[in-house]
Amino acid sequence: MCIPTAPPTPPAPPTISTSSFGNNSEDDATNLRDRPRRRVLVVGAGPSGLAAVKELLAVGDLEVVAVDGRSEIGGVFSPQSNVTFEDLYLTTSNMYMAFSDFPPTENYVKYWSKLEYYQYLVDYAHHFDLLPHIQLQTKVQQAQLNTQTKQWTVLLETWPSSRSGQKTLEKITENTPTTGKNNKNKSASSANNTISATNTSSMRTEIFDYLIVATGANNKPRIPPIFEGFTGQIMHSSQYHTAEQVRGKNVLIVGMGESSTDVAHSASKLAHSVTVWGRHYQDMAPRFLRDMVFDPDLDELKRLKQQDEDKLLPNAFLEMGTTARISRNLPLGVMSFCLHGLMYDISKKFGPQSAQQVIRDMDVSQWKEDVHSADTAETPTKSVIMAICAARGELDLAVAPKITCDKNKITFHELEYYGADFVKTDDGKNMMPKEIDVNVIVACTGYRMDMSWLDLQGFPPIKPNPRTWFKHCFPPSMGDHIAFLGLARPHSGGIPQCSEMLARYIAQIQMGNCALPTDYATRALQDGAGEEECFHNTAHNLLLVDYPAFMMSVARLIGCTPKMPWSPHQLVKFWTFPLWPCFFRTQGPGANPQACDAVLSKFGPYDSLAPMPLLAVQLIGSLSTPVFNLLSFGLNQVMDWGKTKSLPRAYKWRMSQMHFMYSEFRVLGWEDVKIALVGQWIATSCIVQHLVWSSLMEMLSPTSMAEKKACANT
């Protein structure tokens, strides 16, 4: 909940002390409200940047300016983006990717294509009149924080509509006044409104009170130095756009994440051969959960292309099993047991040549590293297209800890998996090294952050580790001056939704309605340690957060946690539907319950029930866990006495999964008790009644009785 602020009082004479930077308090919030109209710069007009602009404008008297180097909004999802490529579909549904107060137009759940999501962002910008506040083809070349005024002097470069004949940055800046490291003697304030023109662009400086960096982590492509000796072509996934680039080639794709999946499927259409290499097994999660469980001809891409005809319900999608409260209520150990059982069942049902078998091979092998956490311990690939292609023989999967390169030869060492099966010799040892011919390597190896344009002389440096920042947003000692969006990547869910929630928090802080906790730097380290312990199988992914716990923790800071309804049918939706962003508009600052109703009214109360036997496990858990939840919270101090790690002892077998990961959950509120004791019991009772009634009606239906009679005669 927002920290309450005291009535305005005359501000004390200002004092300058770098040791107090970022140490917000109730007095800080009061001082913010007493200041003149504040100017806020948002860097980036992608999904996170658009959400920031909208939320800042929504709270009132702020002057908001956003800049983006592209000629279109949308960031990596704009048509001109070179980061995404053909046939791209999102891995999070439309109901998730939609911002909390701008519902999608579809009356069914689907995964948007890149162009569909881009159109949604355009509609969002028009609906909230954001475009007048966005300066396109404008890039921040440098931002300097003034030690005296605590304001940002920002050097901006703007291009005309056409960038033909553009000079290099080095030539432009040679004759341009700057306020950064190369011109330390020039006062930042004196550079305000300075404009220098070139043949193709103009440079100017502007002053801002606060800076929001919404460019995410996709700043500079990262290619690891492991291809020494290779003489073929090496490209980063950001340089891959179409299969024509690899027509007739032997292609090695490095990595087994979501971008690797899309590149591999695309390349397999025209390449001579495609091999996808990973150092370890990858957790592959299906976009369409029910298809993996019931469809012998599993084809995720076919389903993606016919979504508008199928008009699927929430229970067909992965997020139903990963973020719904009824699933989150179960301990990690129980959910892991269910997942292992599911993998065994589909493997037995569909046979060794099926895509389901490849999925089981990869998932169960990866889960062996932490049996009781299963898919929670690392970043899942929310697509099984790669496994389907491997099962069909369209590409080969290779799992080996090391490769060596010799001209156009790639050798896999200690190979464990190749093609679509494990590779073992008769004595049970790994097979000898395997060599393949490769013409092109596509490195799907991520990006690194670029903060070289930030000039923070006289201020604490910002380390590029979001797990040391409060809510992956506010760097230590710098929360008064700068915030980052797009660096909280949910284990299951969407980055823009985390950014929107953080933007709501930032907006409240900028208006003086909230303040950062005085110990936010300490809290950030505690929360980051918990994330690192939870996601220990992917320690290198510093962006990863647990979506429900993260969103609820920020909602508590704002005061917009989802409000539990009392209507039985609405309560069933509240308990069984995925934790879509619209739930966070039911109360608190920026409340818009009509937007939530517009989403939930598209579906019936029982449209998000899991398939059996998972549903049975969920219902048993819902009836039995409330008491254990309260006991667990009540006995935390006793149970965790003497613990040395960040997360509670036996957290994998405690209730409510990861809700204890963040510091905001140390204290239970009335809403928590109400949901734990009353809400889930009522919802569970309604579901049980629905199942019993449905079974009776099916048994007594004329069709069912005729079928039984025919079977008896046979």
N, C-alpha and C positions, 0 to 999 in steps of 0.2 A: 504494500500500500504506500502511496506517496507520503513522504514525511511532512507532517503539518507545519505550516509556517506561521510565524508570529505576525501581529499587525505591523505595518510599516513604521519604522523609526528613523530619525535623521541619521544618515550614514556617518560613520566616524571618519576622520581624516585618513586617506589611504596610506598604507605602508607597503613597501615592496620587500617581499621575502620569498625566495624561491622554495624554501622548505615547506611553505604552506600550500603550494600549488596542488590543486586537485583534492584538497581536504575540505569538501563541501559540508555544510551544516545547514541548520534551519536559518541562520542569519544570512548565509550565502544566498538562499532562495529569496529571502526578503530583499536583499540588495539587488538581485536580478530584476525584481519587479519595479524597483525604484529607478532603474537606469533608463536612458533614452531608448528609443526603438532600436532593437538589435539587428544587425545584419548577419545573416548566416549564409555561408557558401556550401553548396552541395556539389561535390566533384563526382560526376558520373550521372547519366540519365538512363541507366538500365533499370531493371525491376526494383532494386534496392534504392536507387536514387529517386525514382518516381515516388516510391512510398514515403521517402523522407520529405520531399517537397510537399506532398499532399498533407502529411501529418503536421508539418510546421505551419503551413497556411491555415490549417483547420483550427489551431489553438488561439489565433488572434493576431496581435500586433507585432509581427515579425516581418522583416524584409528578407525575402528568400530569393537567392539566385542560384541556379544550377548551371553547370557547364559540362559539355561533352565534346570530345574531339571528332565524333562521327557527325554525319549530316542528318542522322535520324535518331530518334529515341529508341530505346529497347536494348542497348548494350549488345551482349553476345547474341541476342535473339533478333536483332535487326537484320533485314535482308542482306545488307552489305557486310555483315560480320564475317570475319575470316576464321573465327574460332569454331563455329558450328558448320554442318555440311548437309548434303542431300539426305532426304528420307529420315530426318531427325524427329523422333517423338520424345516427349518428356517422360520421365520415370515417376512422376507424381501426378495424381489425377487433377482434373479441372476444379473439383470442389476444394482441393488442397491448395492448388496454385493460385486460385482466385484470392484477391485481397479480402479482408474480413468484412468490409462494408460495400463491396461491389460484386454481387453474385454473378456467376456465369449464366449465360442465356439458356444453355441446354437444360433439359429436364431429366437428364440421366447422367451417369458418371462415365467419363472417358479420359483418355490421355490425349492432350492436345498435341498437334504437330507444332513444329517451330513457327510456321506462319500463322497458325491459329492463335498461338500464345502471343505472338507479336501484335496481331490484330486486337487481342484483349487489352494489351498494354496501351495501344493507341486509343482505344475506346475509353480506357481508364483516365488517360491524360486529358482527353476532351471533356469527359463527364465532370471532372473536378477542375477544369480550366487551368491546367498546369503549364501549358505551352508558353504563355506569356512570360513565365518565370524561368524558362530554359533557354540558354544560349548555346546553340549547336555550332559545330566546327570551331569550337573554342577549347583550348587546352591549357591547363595549368603548367607553366614551365618551372615555377618556383613559388613556394609559400614560406615566408619568414615570419616567425613569431617574435614580436617586439618585447624586449624584457621590461620596458618602462610602461607602455600602454596596455600590454597583454592582448594586443590586437594582431591580426594577421595582415601582412602586406603581401598581396598575391600578384604575381606577374602572369598575365594572361596573354596568350597568342590566339588571334582569330583569323581564320582564312575566309576569303570570299566563297561564293558558291562553287567555283571551280578551283581546284588546287593545282592545275597544270603549271609547270614551271616553278614549283615550290622550291625555295632555297633550303639548304640544310640548316638545322638549328644552330650549328656552330657559326655559320655566316651571318645568320640573323642576329644572334646575340652579341656579335663583335661590335656592332654599332648601336646596341640598345642599352639604355640605363637599366641596371639591375639593382636589387636590394638584397642579394644573397651573399654567398661565401666569396664570390669574386669581386665584391664591391662593399667590403665591410664598413668603410668609412662613411658611406652614404646613409643618411637617416631614413628609416623606413617610412616615417610619416611624410617626409618631403617628397617621396616618390608617388604620392597619391595622385591618380588621374593623369599620370604621365603616359603619353602615347607616342610610339615611334613606328612609322610606316615603312614597309618594304614593298617590293614589287608585287608580292603575292600575299602578304599577311600584315597585320598590325599588332603591335605590342602595347599593352597598357598595364598599369597597376591599380588595384583597388584595395580598399581596407575593409576587413570583416572582423566581426567579434567572435565568430565561432566557425569551425571548419568541420564538415562531415565528409569523410572519404568513403564513397559508395562504389568504388571500382572493384571490390571483391579481391579475390586472390589470383585471378587470371591476368596477371600483369606481364610477366616475361616467361616465355616457354623454357622449360627445364629439360635438358637432355643429359643423362648421366654419362660420365666418361668411361664407358665399358665396351666401346666398339673399336678399340684400337686395333689396327690391322685390317679393318674392313674397307674395301675399295669401291663398293657400290654407293648408291644414293642413300642418304640418311635425311629423313624429314620428321618434323614434329607433327603431332596430330592436328595442330592449328593450321598447318600448311596443306592438309589433306582436305579436298573438297568433293572429289568425284572419282569414280572407279576408272575413268579414262586415264588418270595419272599413273595407274599401275597395270594397264592392259598388257596381257601376255607376260607379266613379270612374276618372279618368285618372291613373295613378300613375307617378311617377318614382322609381326606386330608385337611390340613390347608392352606388356601390361595386360591385365584381365579385368579392368574396370569398365564403367559404362561407355566411355568414349572408345575404348578398345572394341567393345561389342559392336558399336555402330560402324566403326571403320572396318572391322573384320567382315561383317555381313556385306557391306558395300563393296569392298575389294574382291570378295569371293565371286562376284558376278562376272568380272572380266580378267582377273589375274590368272596366271597359269597355276599357281599354288599359293595357299595362305597358311601360315603357321602362326599361332598365337602363343607367346611365351610368357610365363610367369615364374617368379622364384619360388612361390608357394601356391598351394591350392586356394581357389577363390570361392567365397560364399556367394552362390548364385541364387537370387530370389526372383520368383516369377511375378511379373506385373499382374497377371490374372491367376489368382490362387486356385480358383475352382477348376480352371482348365488343366492345370498341372495335376490335380487330384483325380479328375474324372475323364479327361479327353485322351484317348489312345493315340490320336493324331495331333498331338500338341503342336501348335503353330502360332506363336505369339505375334509375329508380323502380320499374318493373315487376319488375326483378331483385331489388331490395331487398325487395319485398313477398312474393316467393316463395322466399326464401333457405332457409327451413326445409324446403321440398320439394326444392330443388336440391341441398342439402348439398354445397357446393362445396369444392374442395381449395385449398391455399395458392397453387398456381400460377395461380389465376384472379384474384388480387388485386394491386393496385398495389404493395403493400409488398414483394412478391417481387422486383420490379425495382429497388427503391430502397434497401433496407436489407440484403439478403442479402449475405453475405461475397463470394460469387462475382461479384456485380455491383459491390460496393465495391472489388474488387480492380483494376478497370479504371480507367485515367486518365479524368478528366473529359472530355477532348477526344474520346476514343473513344466514351464513352457519348453525348456530344452528337451525334457523327456517326451513331450508331445511331438516336437519336431523330429526327433530321432525315430519315433514310431511312424510318423507320416512318411519319412524317407524309406523306411523298410517296406511299408505298405505299397507305395507306388512302384518301387523296384520289383517287388514280387508280382504286382498286378500287370505291369506292362512289359516286363522281360528285359533281358540284357542288351538288346539292340535298340531300345527306346531312348528318346531324349531324357525321359525321367531317370533312366539309369545313369546317364552322364551327370545329370544334376546331383543325383545321390552320391556318385563317386566324388565329385568336387566338394560338395557341402560337408558330408560326413568326415572326409579326410581333413578338411580345414577345422571342423569342430573338435577334432581329437586334441587340439592344443588346449582347449578348455571345455570339457564336456558339459559342465553345468551352466556355462554361459552361452554355448552354441553360437548363434549368429550375432549375439549382442557384443561380443568381444572385438569385432572388427568391422570395417566398412563393407557392407554388402553391395554387390552389383545387382541393381534392381532391373534385371532383364535376363532371360534365359535363351535369347536368340543365338548366342554363341554356342551353347550346349546343343541346341537343335541342329545348327549347321554342322557341328562335329558328328552328331549321331547320323546325319545324312551323308557324311563323307565329303562335305563341301569345304571343310578346313580341318586342320589338325591342331589339337591342344597339346602344349608341351609344358610340363612342370619340372623344372630343374633349377638348382640353386645357383648355377654358374654357366656362363657361355664363354667361348673364346672365338676370335675371328681371325681368319687367314684369307685375305683377298675376298672372294665371293663365297667362301665356305664358313658356315656357322656350326660350331660343335657344342652340343649340350652335354654337360658333365653331370654325373649322378642323376640321370634322368629317371623320374618316377612314373610319369604318365605321358603317353604320346598317342596322338590320333584321338581315339575316344575310349581308351582303356588303359589300365595299369600295365607297366612293362616290368616283368620280373623274369629272371632266369630260373632254371630248374632247382638251383640250390637256394632260392629265395632271396638272393642278393640283387641289387640293382644291376641293370644291364650295362654293357660297355657303352662308352660315349657314342652318341649318334651325330652324324654329320649331314647337313643339308645344304643345298645351293640356294643362295639368296641374292637378288638383285637390288631390292629396296627394303630398307628398314623404316617402319613408321613407329616413332617413339610416343606412345600414349603415357607419358611420364609426368604429367602435371605441369604446374607453373610455380614460379617463385614471386614473392611480393617485391615491389619496387617502391621504396620510399626515399629515393635519392633526391627527389624534388622538395622534400621538407627540410627547411633550414631551422634548426632548433638550438642554435648556439646560445649558451646561457641557461638552457633548460635540460632536464633529464632526457637522455636519448630514449627512443622508442625501440624496444627489441621486437623483432618480427615473430613473436610467439603469442598468438591470441589467447592461449591458455593462461597466460599471466596477466591478461587484461580482464577487467570486470565485465562479465557477460560477453566476452569476445568483442568488446566494443570500446571500452574506456581504458587506455593505457595508464599504468601507475603514474601518479603525480601530474597527469596531463588531462584528466577528465574535465577540467574547467575550460579547456581550450579546443579539444579535438575529440571526435568519435569516429569509429570505423564501422561500416555496415557491409554485410556480405561475407563475413568471416566466421559465421556460425553455421556449419553445415550439419543438418540433422541426420541421424542414423536412418531415420525413415521420416520423410516430410520434405518441405521445400525451403531453400535458403531465403527466398523473398519473404516468406511468412515470418521467419525469425527477424528479418530486417525490418519488416513493418512493425512488429511488436517493439523492437528497440527504438524505432523512429518515434513511436508514440511516447515512449519514456523520455527520449531526448527532448521532444517538443514540450512536455510538461516541465522538464528541468529548465529549458530556456525561458519559459514564461514565469518561472519562479513558483510554480505550483508544487514542485517536487525538488528534492536535492539528492545527490548521490550520498550513500552512507559514508560516514566519516572514515570508516575502516574499509573502504571498498577495495583498496589494494590488497589488504590481507585476505579479504573474502575471495578475491580473484585467485589467489594462490591456493587457497583451500579447495575451491571449486575445480580449479585446473588439475589439482592432484587427484581429485575424485574421478574426473574424466579420464585421466591417464591410466588410473587403476582399472576403471571399467573397460575402456577400449584398448587394453594392453596388447592385443594382437596387431594393432595398427598404430603403434606409438608415434610413427612419423607423420600421421595425419593430425595436425594440430588444430584443425577446424572442427573436428567431429564433436557433436553434442547429442544428448538424448532429447528428442523433440518434445514429448509431453512434459517432461520435467523442466526443460529449459523454458518453454513457453509459460508454464505455470509459475516459475520462479520470477520471470520478468513481470507477469501479470500481477503478482503480489506486490511488486514495487510500485506499479501504477495504480492498483486498486481495481482491476478489470477482470478478475478471475471469473470463469463461467458461473452463471447463476443457475442453481438447480431448480428445475420446474417441479410443480406438484401434480400436474395432469399426468395420469398413468401412462398414456401413450407418448407424451412428450418426454417423460422420464425414461421410458424404454429407449428412445432415440438418444437421449443424453448419455445413457449407460452403454449402449451397443454401437453407436455410430463412431467412425473415426473422429479424432479430436480436430475437426476442421477449424480453420481460423475464425469462422463466423461465430463460434461459441464464445469468443472473447469480446463480442460486442453486446453482450446481454446486460452489462451493467458497468458503472464506473465512468471515468473521463472518456469522452468520445463514444458513449454508448449508442448503439443503433440496433435495438432488438428486432426491428422490422427486417433488417438485412439478414439476420440469423433465421428468422421465420421464412424468408423468401427461399433460403436454401433447404431447410428441413422440410418445408411443406411439399417439396418435389417428390418426397418418398413416404412410404408407409412405415409404421412403427417397427415392423419386423423385417425390413428389407436389408438389414445388415447383420443378420444372424450367421454365425460360422457354420460350416458343415459338421455333421456328426463324425467322429465322437468328440471333436474339439469343443463343440457347444456344450456337451454334457460336462466336460471338465470345467469349462468356464462357469456353468451354473452351480456346480458343486462348490467351486471356489467362492462364488458370490454369496452363497449361503453360509459358508463356514469362515471366511476370512475376516469379517468385520471385527469380531472379538479379538482375533489374533493381531490384527492391525493395531488396535488400541493398546493391547498388551505390549506389542513390540515398541511402540512409541513411548509408552509409560515406563518400560524397563530399559530404555536405551542406555542410561548411565550405568546401570548394573551390568547389562550384557556386554557393554563395550569397555568395561574397566580394564585398563592396561593395554588396550589395543595400540598397535604401532602404525597402522596404515590409515588412509584417509576415509575409506568407506567403512560402514559398520561391519562388525564380525558377522560371518555367515549371511552376508547381504544377498547372496544368490538364492538363499532359501527363505528370506523374509518376504513379507507381503508388499504389494504395491511397487514391486520392482525398484526403479531408480529414483523414485520421488524424493528419496533422502539424499540425493547426490549434491544438491545445492543448499547453501546456507539458509535460504528463505524458508526451508521446511523444518527448521528446528523446533518451531512452535506450532501447535495445532490450533486452528481457529474453529469457530462454531460451524462454518460451512464445511470444513473437513469432517467433523463429527456427524453432521447431518447427512452428508453423502455416504459416509462409511457405515453408519448404523441404519438410517432410514431409507435413503435413496436406493441403494443397491438391493435391499431386501424387497422393496416394492417393485422395482423393475424386474428382478428375478422371478417374483411371484407371477407377474403379468406374463412373462415369457413362458413359464411352465404351464400356466393356464392355456395360453395360445397353442402350445405344442400338444397338450392333451386334447383340446377341442379339435384341432386340425386332424389329429390321428383318428378321433372318433368319426368325424365327418367323412374322412377318406374311407374308413372301414364300412360306413353305412351308405356310401354313394352307390348308385345302381351300376356304374361301370366297374367298381371294385368288386361288388358282389358277383357280377357276371363273370369276371376274370377268375374268381375263386371257384365258381361252379364249373367253369371250363377245365380248370386244372384238376379238379376232383374227378371229373368224367374221364380225363386223360389217364 
